[in-house]
Amino acid sequence: MTSYEQYKNITQKAADLQFASAVLGWDQEVYMPPKGAHYRGQQLSTLASQAHEWLTSDSYGNTLQDLASDKTLNEEQQNNVRLSHEDYEKNKKLPSSFVEELARQTSISFDSWAKARKENKFSIYEPELAKMLSLKKKQTELYGYDKHPYDSLLDDYEKGLTVAILDPVFEKVKEQLPPLLRKITNAQQVNNDFFHKHFPKQLQWDFSVNVLQKMGFDMQAGRQDYSEHPFTTSFAPNDVRITTRVDENNFSSLLWSSIHEGGHALYEQGLPENEYGLPLGSAVSLGIHESQSRLWENCVGRSKAFWKYFYPILQQYFPAQLDNIPVTGFYKAVNKVQPSLIRTEADEVTYHFHVLIRYEIEKALLEGNIPVKDLPGAWNDMYKKYLGISSPDDKQGILQDVHWSHGMLGYFPTYSLGSFYAAQFFEQASKDINDLHTQIESGEFSNLLHWLRTHIHQYGRRYQSEELCKKATGRGLDFTSFMNYIENKYTEVYDIK
Ligand code: MG
């Protein structure tokens, strides 16, 4: 076996374990009976530690070291080796004792978060969150950083992302979104009451499958199921799972979850199969992943062109519920904007204030500028400041997200980046495919998917986000694309002069 084959062999074996863990994790959310939790946790932890052991072993490190100077490798092979080597160096910075401690605290913090949420009382969770925070601070020291401790955590989700890059982006959010939001709140509100009529579960499901197939989701290489929180997980490029949720008295719940997760899934299905388990067969970052889901959910799935095609079909599924609702009324309802407390239910404009608030809090926590016990107050002050509302309780405020209990600090900003990248990619695709709008109006999505496959999916992790964005659009992340997109859309939806 050549050194490259040895490297490939171990990396793919570790990936086998990671994908097997994904099957167990998927089952946990979709089918597992409650009593299965204990041993499922043990099984997942065994698989994770075995994979970690292989990927941090000295022999793996030596193989990577040898390959780094091997001139016989082709370009793909060199890229895989380079990226695996970077992963290896980063993984090695965390001693196993620390990784275990973090895993243990994650499980304790998660339980205490769930309990606090159930009882609507932050004080139950506070001591465990404080312990988690001190572990995350320790992690920033172990990783090391140049300017801000937060940089080292951001890098886990979006390689190369720093506070110095994010601050100016969120400055633009703070400058440019409030004037638009003010215009919208001063305009006449659109009506979406009819979303709350009765929409039978099976019909909502059938319609979502119809949409997913049109988007190009390959049902022979994936499937959709129900879970409490929608998500996408992949076992290989030809077995990608998405989940959605249903509310028979709220039409907006199922469909856009399906489209969102469908966008994630198209990315996974589009990764090169011959690079299975290797960096070039993996998604580049959370921000780019989210750009794929947001592009389909919002730029496509909440567009006028999309509903020009799908609305008559939808009316056949729900003739009584949508009787007397013209397509323009439906389109406006789909794009209703209103400040609200829950991030996951927020519209395209106010969503980014939810992310901004979490970004500012995470930064302040790592700087030591907010004690954990003061979080509910700080949270409410920011909701008042940015959205003019405040939470009546902890459950709808500081306890709404699971992320911090899992130790995922640095994750939230990728949600906003996803939307901003999505607008920029969609803008470019609309230039490159000259009748894209007409194609969408006639339910034709294959050229758009082809564009995404060509400019994003096929590369795996070969380029970092910023570089990939430059290659695809001619420039790095530019907030202007997103701002133009929402200004155009909401000026029309809210009839703003
Ligand atoms: Mg997502």
Boltz pocket constraint, residues with backbone or C-beta under 6 A from the ligand:
constraints:
  - pocket:
      binder: B
      contacts: [[A, 260], [A, 264], [A, 290], [A, 293]]
      max_distance: 6.0
